Amino acid sequence: MSAAIEYCDREIAKCKDMIRTWPHERACLNRLINGWQRTKQQLQSSMVKKNL
């Protein structure tokens, strides 16, 4: 697994942790989580394309 994908995983975990701390910011943090998940998916698909 690449370092970039691991970084995305860490950022997603941080956002989920922040939701527990600041539940009133859930909507904003969920948008951040969606962005990190999209970035992770793009990284994974580009890795698959390179391996073909």
Number of C-alpha atoms within 10 A of each C-alpha: 7 9 8 13 18 12 13 20 15 13 16 21 13 13 20 18 13 14 17 11 11 12 12 10 12 16 11 11 20 15 12 16 20 12 14 20 17 13 15 19 14 13 16 16 12 11 13 10 9 8 7 5
